Amino acid sequence: MIANDSNVTMPRIEWLPGLQLAACIFYSIILLVGVTGNILVIVIVMKYRHMRNATNFMLTNLSVADLFLLLFCTADGYQHLYGKDKHRLGKFMCRFSPFVQNVTATCSVLTIMAISYERFVAICKPLKTSPHPTLFQTIPTVALFWLISCIISSPFFIFTKTYIMESTYNEIIVACFTQFPFSWATWYLIPCTLIIYLIILILLCYWNYSICRILFNREALLRDNTIVTRYRRQVARLLIALIVSFFVLILPHKIWAIIQPQLSLDQFHRLGFHRHSFLIIATRSLLYLNSTINPLLYSIMSTKFRLSFTSLYQGCYAPSTNQRTSTVLSCKEYSKRPMLTSTNKDYLGGRVSTTSGLAYYPTKIAQIQEKKMLLNDNTPTPMTATTIDETKFTFPDENKN
């Protein structure tokens, strides 16, 4: 909304044909897919025990922030399309919507920063790594992120108000927009944007570059291909995708939010209604898309999330962290074990070949304890085939359960 600071009567404005309908359909698709996807992420992490770890809880916090933005801020998009500049949502929503929009964006940045820093320390500085954070240790951190975000975004709640003014349709209306005092734009709006987005982006680039340099260099790819390392590479790729999508999709809206309030009426005339409306629709579409794309990235780039989505769809319970494997394709827990055969061709120099067959035996307590470190790192349990000394091998008692 541009304040009318002159007595010039503006000509009646008409939207470009089809633009309102196309934007409305796009908003609706984004809203449906985004709300469904983020709810599924929250349900999966809460429902399946093997998904409850610090990293996934941080990703759940991202989904909560995205869900809040979609539920409380997309109404402004529809109102811009069909409201003819009138604010129809009441004084509280006038203040609350931009407040939520900035709170969720700030909280998302802090969450991504926390995940990246934890991965950076774990991979690049393993000797300085503290014990892996538990779920109960992560909850206070997440609560602190929300508190900081609310404090930083509180000026948007204070300076967003309803005003009686003349619209671009030559009508006297009640409009809603944020109008910072000039001094606030100098020492609050621009510095906060630079700190929250530019400086943190530089830190994220450094941390993830350091991670990739260790995990993806040629020597590491040839030398270290364990399940733990493969999982860490998968998480690194997912983090990079989250960072790129977040900043590419949200920065245009943040830049436009700084520029738009500074436009005078003459500048608005030169820009034109159609270009102005298109910029608002484009930046809002990218903002809403950012809150929708994360669940899609999880399902594409994370094996555990993808299998959990499949398991939830099929109505099958995923195995918990105290079981042998982390696959979610079956509700029963068995591990594949080498089965000896009596043929002489399987005996090679006093050793027994382990490729002759497979038998299913229940997972043992000792094997579970052996893999705790991998599970703490959110890593799928490795299935390794090892040779077994013939003299020390004993067949399991088939009468035992």
Contacts in CASP RR format, 6 or more apart in sequence:
PFRMAT RR
TARGET T0000
AUTHOR 0000-0000-0000
METHOD contacts of the structure
MODEL  1
MIANDSNVTMPRIEWLPGLQLAACIFYSIILLVGVTGNILVIVIVMKYRH
MRNATNFMLTNLSVADLFLLLFCTADGYQHLYGKDKHRLGKFMCRFSPFV
QNVTATCSVLTIMAISYERFVAICKPLKTSPHPTLFQTIPTVALFWLISC
IISSPFFIFTKTYIMESTYNEIIVACFTQFPFSWATWYLIPCTLIIYLII
LILLCYWNYSICRILFNREALLRDNTIVTRYRRQVARLLIALIVSFFVLI
LPHKIWAIIQPQLSLDQFHRLGFHRHSFLIIATRSLLYLNSTINPLLYSI
MSTKFRLSFTSLYQGCYAPSTNQRTSTVLSCKEYSKRPMLTSTNKDYLGG
RVSTTSGLAYYPTKIAQIQEKKMLLNDNTPTPMTATTIDETKFTFPDENK
N
1 85 0 8 1.000
1 165 0 8 1.000
1 175 0 8 1.000
1 176 0 8 1.000
1 177 0 8 1.000
2 168 0 8 1.000
2 263 0 8 1.000
2 264 0 8 1.000
2 265 0 8 1.000
2 268 0 8 1.000
3 163 0 8 1.000
3 165 0 8 1.000
3 179 0 8 1.000
3 265 0 8 1.000
4 10 0 8 1.000
4 165 0 8 1.000
4 166 0 8 1.000
4 265 0 8 1.000
5 264 0 8 1.000
5 265 0 8 1.000
6 265 0 8 1.000
8 265 0 8 1.000
9 170 0 8 1.000
10 168 0 8 1.000
10 170 0 8 1.000
10 269 0 8 1.000
12 169 0 8 1.000
12 170 0 8 1.000
13 168 0 8 1.000
13 169 0 8 1.000
13 273 0 8 1.000
15 274 0 8 1.000
15 277 0 8 1.000
16 274 0 8 1.000
16 278 0 8 1.000
19 277 0 8 1.000
19 278 0 8 1.000
19 281 0 8 1.000
20 81 0 8 1.000
20 82 0 8 1.000
23 77 0 8 1.000
23 81 0 8 1.000
23 281 0 8 1.000
23 285 0 8 1.000
24 78 0 8 1.000
24 81 0 8 1.000
24 82 0 8 1.000
26 285 0 8 1.000
27 74 0 8 1.000
27 77 0 8 1.000
27 78 0 8 1.000
27 81 0 8 1.000
27 285 0 8 1.000
27 288 0 8 1.000
30 70 0 8 1.000
30 74 0 8 1.000
30 285 0 8 1.000
30 288 0 8 1.000
30 289 0 8 1.000
30 291 0 8 1.000
30 292 0 8 1.000
31 70 0 8 1.000
31 74 0 8 1.000
31 288 0 8 1.000
33 292 0 8 1.000
34 66 0 8 1.000
34 67 0 8 1.000
34 70 0 8 1.000
34 291 0 8 1.000
34 292 0 8 1.000
34 295 0 8 1.000
35 67 0 8 1.000
35 70 0 8 1.000
35 71 0 8 1.000
37 63 0 8 1.000
37 292 0 8 1.000
37 295 0 8 1.000
37 296 0 8 1.000
38 63 0 8 1.000
38 64 0 8 1.000
38 66 0 8 1.000
38 67 0 8 1.000
38 70 0 8 1.000
38 291 0 8 1.000
38 294 0 8 1.000
38 295 0 8 1.000
39 63 0 8 1.000
39 67 0 8 1.000
40 295 0 8 1.000
40 309 0 8 1.000
40 312 0 8 1.000
41 59 0 8 1.000
41 60 0 8 1.000
41 63 0 8 1.000
41 294 0 8 1.000
41 295 0 8 1.000
41 298 0 8 1.000
41 305 0 8 1.000
42 60 0 8 1.000
42 63 0 8 1.000
42 64 0 8 1.000
42 67 0 8 1.000
43 312 0 8 1.000
44 51 0 8 1.000
44 305 0 8 1.000
44 308 0 8 1.000
44 309 0 8 1.000
44 312 0 8 1.000
45 51 0 8 1.000
45 52 0 8 1.000
45 56 0 8 1.000
45 57 0 8 1.000
45 59 0 8 1.000
45 60 0 8 1.000
46 52 0 8 1.000
46 60 0 8 1.000
47 312 0 8 1.000
47 318 0 8 1.000
48 308 0 8 1.000
48 311 0 8 1.000
48 317 0 8 1.000
48 318 0 8 1.000
48 320 0 8 1.000
48 328 0 8 1.000
49 318 0 8 1.000
49 320 0 8 1.000
49 321 0 8 1.000
49 322 0 8 1.000
50 304 0 8 1.000
50 318 0 8 1.000
50 319 0 8 1.000
50 320 0 8 1.000
50 321 0 8 1.000
50 323 0 8 1.000
50 326 0 8 1.000
50 328 0 8 1.000
50 375 0 8 1.000
51 304 0 8 1.000
51 305 0 8 1.000
51 308 0 8 1.000
51 318 0 8 1.000
52 135 0 8 1.000
52 321 0 8 1.000
53 135 0 8 1.000
53 376 0 8 1.000
53 378 0 8 1.000
54 118 0 8 1.000
54 132 0 8 1.000
54 133 0 8 1.000
54 134 0 8 1.000
54 135 0 8 1.000
54 137 0 8 1.000
54 138 0 8 1.000
55 115 0 8 1.000
55 118 0 8 1.000
55 235 0 8 1.000
55 378 0 8 1.000
56 378 0 8 1.000
57 135 0 8 1.000
57 138 0 8 1.000
57 139 0 8 1.000
57 142 0 8 1.000
58 111 0 8 1.000
58 114 0 8 1.000
58 115 0 8 1.000
58 138 0 8 1.000
58 142 0 8 1.000
59 115 0 8 1.000
59 294 0 8 1.000
59 298 0 8 1.000
61 107 0 8 1.000
61 111 0 8 1.000
61 142 0 8 1.000
61 145 0 8 1.000
62 108 0 8 1.000
62 111 0 8 1.000
62 112 0 8 1.000
62 242 0 8 1.000
62 294 0 8 1.000
63 294 0 8 1.000
63 295 0 8 1.000
65 103 0 8 1.000
65 104 0 8 1.000
65 105 0 8 1.000
65 107 0 8 1.000
65 108 0 8 1.000
65 111 0 8 1.000
65 291 0 8 1.000
66 104 0 8 1.000
66 108 0 8 1.000
66 290 0 8 1.000
66 291 0 8 1.000
66 292 0 8 1.000
66 294 0 8 1.000
67 291 0 8 1.000
68 100 0 8 1.000
68 103 0 8 1.000
68 104 0 8 1.000
69 100 0 8 1.000
69 101 0 8 1.000
69 104 0 8 1.000
69 105 0 8 1.000
69 287 0 8 1.000
69 288 0 8 1.000
69 291 0 8 1.000
70 288 0 8 1.000
70 291 0 8 1.000
70 292 0 8 1.000
72 93 0 8 1.000
72 96 0 8 1.000
72 97 0 8 1.000
72 100 0 8 1.000
72 101 0 8 1.000
73 97 0 8 1.000
73 100 0 8 1.000
73 101 0 8 1.000
73 287 0 8 1.000
73 288 0 8 1.000
74 288 0 8 1.000
75 89 0 8 1.000
75 93 0 8 1.000
75 97 0 8 1.000
76 89 0 8 1.000
76 97 0 8 1.000
76 284 0 8 1.000
77 284 0 8 1.000
79 86 0 8 1.000
79 87 0 8 1.000
79 88 0 8 1.000
79 89 0 8 1.000
80 277 0 8 1.000
80 280 0 8 1.000
80 281 0 8 1.000
80 284 0 8 1.000
81 281 0 8 1.000
84 167 0 8 1.000
84 169 0 8 1.000
84 171 0 8 1.000
84 173 0 8 1.000
85 167 0 8 1.000
85 168 0 8 1.000
85 169 0 8 1.000
85 171 0 8 1.000
85 173 0 8 1.000
85 175 0 8 1.000
86 167 0 8 1.000
86 171 0 8 1.000
86 173 0 8 1.000
86 174 0 8 1.000
86 175 0 8 1.000
87 94 0 8 1.000
87 162 0 8 1.000
87 173 0 8 1.000
87 174 0 8 1.000
87 175 0 8 1.000
87 176 0 8 1.000
89 97 0 8 1.000
89 176 0 8 1.000
90 162 0 8 1.000
91 161 0 8 1.000
91 162 0 8 1.000
94 160 0 8 1.000
94 161 0 8 1.000
94 162 0 8 1.000
94 176 0 8 1.000
95 156 0 8 1.000
95 157 0 8 1.000
95 160 0 8 1.000
95 161 0 8 1.000
96 157 0 8 1.000
98 156 0 8 1.000
98 157 0 8 1.000
98 160 0 8 1.000
98 178 0 8 1.000
99 153 0 8 1.000
99 154 0 8 1.000
99 156 0 8 1.000
99 157 0 8 1.000
99 160 0 8 1.000
101 156 0 8 1.000
101 287 0 8 1.000
102 149 0 8 1.000
102 152 0 8 1.000
102 153 0 8 1.000
102 156 0 8 1.000
103 146 0 8 1.000
103 149 0 8 1.000
103 150 0 8 1.000
103 153 0 8 1.000
104 149 0 8 1.000
104 291 0 8 1.000
105 250 0 8 1.000
105 254 0 8 1.000
106 148 0 8 1.000
106 149 0 8 1.000
106 152 0 8 1.000
106 153 0 8 1.000
106 196 0 8 1.000
107 145 0 8 1.000
107 146 0 8 1.000
107 149 0 8 1.000
108 246 0 8 1.000
109 196 0 8 1.000
109 197 0 8 1.000
109 200 0 8 1.000
109 246 0 8 1.000
110 145 0 8 1.000
110 148 0 8 1.000
110 149 0 8 1.000
111 142 0 8 1.000
111 145 0 8 1.000
112 204 0 8 1.000
112 239 0 8 1.000
112 242 0 8 1.000
112 243 0 8 1.000
112 246 0 8 1.000
113 200 0 8 1.000
113 203 0 8 1.000
113 204 0 8 1.000
114 141 0 8 1.000
114 145 0 8 1.000
115 239 0 8 1.000
116 203 0 8 1.000
116 204 0 8 1.000
116 207 0 8 1.000
116 208 0 8 1.000
116 239 0 8 1.000
116 243 0 8 1.000
117 207 0 8 1.000
118 133 0 8 1.000
119 207 0 8 1.000
119 211 0 8 1.000
119 232 0 8 1.000
119 235 0 8 1.000
119 236 0 8 1.000
119 239 0 8 1.000
120 207 0 8 1.000
120 208 0 8 1.000
120 210 0 8 1.000
120 211 0 8 1.000
121 128 0 8 1.000
121 129 0 8 1.000
121 130 0 8 1.000
122 129 0 8 1.000
122 132 0 8 1.000
122 377 0 8 1.000
123 210 0 8 1.000
123 211 0 8 1.000
123 214 0 8 1.000
123 215 0 8 1.000
123 232 0 8 1.000
124 210 0 8 1.000
124 211 0 8 1.000
124 214 0 8 1.000
132 376 0 8 1.000
132 377 0 8 1.000
133 141 0 8 1.000
152 192 0 8 1.000
152 196 0 8 1.000
155 180 0 8 1.000
155 184 0 8 1.000
155 188 0 8 1.000
156 178 0 8 1.000
159 178 0 8 1.000
159 179 0 8 1.000
159 180 0 8 1.000
159 181 0 8 1.000
159 184 0 8 1.000
160 176 0 8 1.000
160 177 0 8 1.000
160 178 0 8 1.000
161 176 0 8 1.000
161 179 0 8 1.000
162 174 0 8 1.000
162 175 0 8 1.000
162 176 0 8 1.000
163 174 0 8 1.000
163 175 0 8 1.000
163 176 0 8 1.000
163 177 0 8 1.000
164 172 0 8 1.000
164 173 0 8 1.000
164 174 0 8 1.000
164 175 0 8 1.000
165 172 0 8 1.000
165 173 0 8 1.000
165 175 0 8 1.000
166 172 0 8 1.000
166 173 0 8 1.000
167 173 0 8 1.000
167 175 0 8 1.000
168 273 0 8 1.000
177 261 0 8 1.000
178 261 0 8 1.000
179 261 0 8 1.000
180 188 0 8 1.000
180 189 0 8 1.000
180 261 0 8 1.000
185 258 0 8 1.000
185 261 0 8 1.000
185 262 0 8 1.000
189 258 0 8 1.000
190 258 0 8 1.000
193 254 0 8 1.000
193 258 0 8 1.000
197 247 0 8 1.000
197 251 0 8 1.000
197 254 0 8 1.000
201 243 0 8 1.000
201 247 0 8 1.000
204 243 0 8 1.000
208 236 0 8 1.000
208 239 0 8 1.000
208 240 0 8 1.000
208 243 0 8 1.000
211 236 0 8 1.000
211 239 0 8 1.000
212 236 0 8 1.000
212 240 0 8 1.000
214 220 0 8 1.000
215 229 0 8 1.000
215 232 0 8 1.000
215 233 0 8 1.000
215 236 0 8 1.000
216 233 0 8 1.000
216 236 0 8 1.000
220 229 0 8 1.000
226 382 0 8 1.000
227 374 0 8 1.000
227 379 0 8 1.000
227 380 0 8 1.000
227 381 0 8 1.000
227 382 0 8 1.000
228 374 0 8 1.000
228 377 0 8 1.000
228 379 0 8 1.000
231 377 0 8 1.000
231 378 0 8 1.000
231 379 0 8 1.000
231 380 0 8 1.000
232 377 0 8 1.000
234 301 0 8 1.000
234 302 0 8 1.000
234 303 0 8 1.000
235 302 0 8 1.000
235 378 0 8 1.000
237 301 0 8 1.000
238 297 0 8 1.000
238 298 0 8 1.000
238 301 0 8 1.000
238 302 0 8 1.000
241 297 0 8 1.000
241 301 0 8 1.000
242 294 0 8 1.000
242 297 0 8 1.000
245 290 0 8 1.000
245 293 0 8 1.000
245 294 0 8 1.000
245 297 0 8 1.000
246 290 0 8 1.000
248 286 0 8 1.000
249 286 0 8 1.000
249 287 0 8 1.000
249 289 0 8 1.000
249 290 0 8 1.000
249 293 0 8 1.000
250 286 0 8 1.000
250 287 0 8 1.000
250 290 0 8 1.000
252 282 0 8 1.000
252 283 0 8 1.000
252 286 0 8 1.000
253 283 0 8 1.000
253 284 0 8 1.000
253 286 0 8 1.000
253 287 0 8 1.000
256 279 0 8 1.000
256 280 0 8 1.000
256 283 0 8 1.000
263 271 0 8 1.000
268 276 0 8 1.000
298 305 0 8 1.000
298 306 0 8 1.000
299 305 0 8 1.000
299 306 0 8 1.000
299 309 0 8 1.000
300 306 0 8 1.000
303 380 0 8 1.000
304 326 0 8 1.000
304 328 0 8 1.000
304 378 0 8 1.000
304 380 0 8 1.000
307 318 0 8 1.000
307 327 0 8 1.000
307 328 0 8 1.000
307 329 0 8 1.000
308 318 0 8 1.000
308 328 0 8 1.000
310 328 0 8 1.000
310 329 0 8 1.000
311 317 0 8 1.000
311 318 0 8 1.000
311 328 0 8 1.000
311 329 0 8 1.000
316 328 0 8 1.000
316 329 0 8 1.000
316 330 0 8 1.000
316 331 0 8 1.000
317 331 0 8 1.000
318 328 0 8 1.000
319 325 0 8 1.000
319 326 0 8 1.000
319 327 0 8 1.000
319 328 0 8 1.000
319 330 0 8 1.000
319 331 0 8 1.000
319 333 0 8 1.000
321 375 0 8 1.000
322 368 0 8 1.000
323 333 0 8 1.000
323 363 0 8 1.000
323 368 0 8 1.000
324 333 0 8 1.000
324 334 0 8 1.000
324 335 0 8 1.000
324 363 0 8 1.000
324 367 0 8 1.000
324 368 0 8 1.000
324 371 0 8 1.000
324 381 0 8 1.000
325 333 0 8 1.000
325 335 0 8 1.000
325 380 0 8 1.000
325 381 0 8 1.000
325 383 0 8 1.000
326 375 0 8 1.000
326 379 0 8 1.000
326 380 0 8 1.000
326 381 0 8 1.000
327 380 0 8 1.000
333 362 0 8 1.000
333 363 0 8 1.000
334 360 0 8 1.000
334 361 0 8 1.000
334 362 0 8 1.000
334 363 0 8 1.000
335 360 0 8 1.000
335 361 0 8 1.000
335 362 0 8 1.000
335 363 0 8 1.000
335 367 0 8 1.000
335 383 0 8 1.000
336 358 0 8 1.000
336 359 0 8 1.000
336 360 0 8 1.000
336 383 0 8 1.000
337 358 0 8 1.000
337 359 0 8 1.000
337 360 0 8 1.000
337 361 0 8 1.000
338 352 0 8 1.000
338 354 0 8 1.000
338 355 0 8 1.000
338 356 0 8 1.000
338 357 0 8 1.000
338 358 0 8 1.000
338 359 0 8 1.000
338 385 0 8 1.000
338 386 0 8 1.000
338 388 0 8 1.000
339 356 0 8 1.000
339 357 0 8 1.000
339 358 0 8 1.000
339 359 0 8 1.000
340 346 0 8 1.000
340 352 0 8 1.000
340 356 0 8 1.000
340 388 0 8 1.000
340 393 0 8 1.000
340 395 0 8 1.000
341 356 0 8 1.000
341 357 0 8 1.000
343 356 0 8 1.000
346 352 0 8 1.000
346 353 0 8 1.000
346 356 0 8 1.000
347 353 0 8 1.000
347 390 0 8 1.000
350 390 0 8 1.000
351 387 0 8 1.000
351 388 0 8 1.000
351 389 0 8 1.000
351 390 0 8 1.000
352 387 0 8 1.000
352 388 0 8 1.000
352 389 0 8 1.000
352 390 0 8 1.000
352 393 0 8 1.000
353 387 0 8 1.000
354 385 0 8 1.000
354 386 0 8 1.000
354 387 0 8 1.000
354 388 0 8 1.000
355 385 0 8 1.000
361 396 0 8 1.000
362 401 0 8 1.000
371 381 0 8 1.000
374 380 0 8 1.000
374 381 0 8 1.000
374 382 0 8 1.000
375 381 0 8 1.000
END
